[in-house]
Amino acid sequence: MFLYVKYMVSLRCKMVVKEQLQLLGLHCANVDLGTIEIIETITQVQLEQLRQNLKKFGLELLDNQRNILIAQIKAVIIEMIHYSDEVPKSKASDYISEKLGYDYTYLANTFSEVKGITIQQFIILNKIERVKELLLYDELNLTEISYKLHYSSVAHLSNQFKKITGLSPSYYKKLKKKRFKNLEDL
């Protein structure tokens, strides 16, 4: 049996879901971003208890097909940008369509109707969040980051970063380092 979870976007969320399943005596075959595969049949009482337990951690069980599809689209994008080191061999639209088994136009229209932004805008927002993380880790330079996130150039990454955050990547990095330094001095 498959269950779908909204706001499940990190490895920590996966740990929380596994813990809550164990508390209810349920065994999972797989817990992935946004998806739980439970081995046994879940009772209505267990389902409601799981729903309540997950809500305490800011997670939400989904039962509407459109919301499930949106959660799946988000999970594929988050996985692609934040957790995959492999370069997709195709365009993001083809990758998402192939992963979910739906026509991209259908996915894009559904996503836009429900979320009020396009899939491409959601991808850009996630890429910028990933750039912020990588800048703070200070392990890669801007050229390496632009390559890792499949930007055509450092200039393209910098322009997109500034458009979204209002700051250049180098100024953002300098600002964050200054804030961390100020916190250490307290």
C-alpha positions in Angstrom: 0.0 0.0 0.0 1.3 3.4 -0.9 0.7 6.6 1.1 1.8 10.1 0.0 3.1 12.8 2.4 3.1 16.5 1.8 6.1 18.6 3.0 8.4 15.5 3.1 11.5 17.0 1.6 14.5 15.9 3.6 16.3 12.9 5.0 15.2 14.1 8.5 11.5 13.9 7.3 12.1 10.3 6.2 13.5 9.5 9.6 10.4 11.0 11.3 8.0 9.0 9.1 9.9 5.8 9.8 9.7 6.4 13.6 6.0 7.1 13.4 5.3 4.0 11.4 7.3 1.9 14.0 5.3 3.5 16.8 2.1 2.2 15.2 3.6 -1.2 14.6 3.7 -0.8 10.8 6.5 -2.0 8.6 7.5 -0.1 5.5 9.1 -1.5 2.4 10.3 1.9 1.3 10.2 5.5 2.5 11.1 8.0 -0.1 10.6 11.7 -0.4 6.8 12.2 -0.4 6.1 8.4 -0.6 5.6 5.6 1.9 5.2 2.0 0.8 3.7 0.0 3.7 3.9 -3.8 3.7 0.7 -4.7 5.5 -2.8 -3.4 5.2 -3.3 -0.3 7.3 -6.5 0.1 9.3 -8.6 3.3 9.3 -7.6 3.8 13.0 -3.9 3.4 12.2 -4.2 5.7 9.2 -5.9 8.4 11.3 -3.3 8.0 14.1 -0.5 8.3 11.5 -2.1 11.4 10.1 -2.3 13.0 13.5 1.3 12.0 14.5 2.8 13.3 11.2 0.9 16.6 11.6 2.8 17.3 14.8 6.0 17.3 12.7 4.5 19.5 10.0 3.9 16.6 7.6 0.5 15.9 6.0 -0.9 12.7 4.5 -2.5 13.3 1.1 -5.6 11.7 -0.2 -6.5 14.0 -3.2 -5.1 12.7 -6.5 -4.1 16.2 -7.7 -2.3 16.9 -4.4 -0.6 13.6 -4.6 0.7 14.3 -8.1 1.9 17.8 -7.0 3.8 16.2 -4.1 5.3 13.6 -6.5 6.4 16.4 -8.9 8.0 18.3 -6.0 9.8 15.2 -4.7 11.3 14.4 -8.2 12.5 18.0 -8.5 14.0 18.1 -5.0 15.6 14.8 -5.5 17.1 15.9 -8.8 18.5 19.2 -7.5 19.4 18.5 -3.8 20.3 14.8 -3.7 21.5 13.7 -7.1 25.1 14.1 -8.2 24.3 12.6 -11.6 23.7 14.9 -14.5 20.3 14.0 -16.0 20.8 12.8 -19.5 17.7 14.7 -20.7 16.0 18.1 -20.1 14.3 18.5 -16.8 10.9 18.3 -18.4 11.7 15.0 -20.0 13.2 13.7 -16.8 10.2 14.6 -14.7 7.8 13.2 -17.3 9.7 10.0 -17.5 10.0 9.6 -13.7 6.3 10.1 -13.2 4.9 8.5 -16.3 2.8 11.4 -17.4 2.9 13.8 -20.3 4.9 16.9 -19.3 2.2 19.3 -20.5 -0.3 17.6 -18.2 2.1 17.8 -15.3 3.0 21.4 -16.0 -0.7 22.5 -16.3 -1.7 20.7 -13.1 1.2 22.1 -11.2 0.6 25.7 -12.3 -3.1 25.4 -11.5 -2.6 24.1 -8.0 0.6 26.0 -7.0 0.3 29.2 -8.9 3.8 29.0 -10.3 5.3 27.0 -13.1 7.4 23.9 -12.7 10.3 25.8 -14.2 9.9 28.6 -11.6 9.9 25.9 -8.8 13.0 24.3 -10.3 14.8 27.8 -10.3 13.8 28.5 -6.7 15.2 25.1 -5.6 18.4 25.6 -7.6 18.9 28.9 -5.9 18.4 27.3 -2.5 20.9 24.7 -3.4 23.4 27.4 -4.6 23.0 29.1 -1.2 23.8 25.8 0.6 26.8 25.1 -1.6 28.1 28.7 -1.1 27.9 28.3 2.6 29.7 24.9 2.6 32.6 26.7 0.8 33.8 23.4 -0.8 33.0 24.5 -4.4 33.7 27.7 -6.3 31.1 29.4 -8.4 32.2 27.7 -11.6 32.0 24.3 -10.0 28.5 25.1 -8.6 27.3 26.3 -11.9 28.4 23.1 -13.6 27.0 20.9 -10.8 23.6 22.6 -11.2 23.7 22.5 -15.0 23.8 26.3 -15.6 25.1 27.3 -19.0 27.6 29.7 -17.4 28.6 31.4 -14.2 27.1 34.6 -15.5 23.7 32.9 -15.9 23.8 31.5 -12.4 24.8 34.9 -11.0 22.1 36.7 -12.9 19.4 34.2 -11.7 20.7 34.3 -8.1 20.6 38.1 -8.0 17.1 38.2 -9.6 15.8 35.8 -6.9 17.7 37.0 -3.8 18.5 40.6 -4.7 22.2 39.8 -3.9 25.2 38.6 -5.9 26.4 35.1 -5.0 29.7 36.6 -3.6 27.9 39.2 -1.6 25.5 36.6 -0.2 28.5 34.4 0.8 30.3 37.3 2.5 27.1 38.4 4.3 26.5 34.9 5.7 30.1 34.5 6.8 29.8 37.8 8.6 26.6 36.7 10.4 28.2 33.4 11.4 31.3 35.3 12.7 29.0 37.6 14.7 27.2 34.7 16.2 30.5 33.1 17.2 31.5 36.3 19.0 28.5 36.2 21.2 
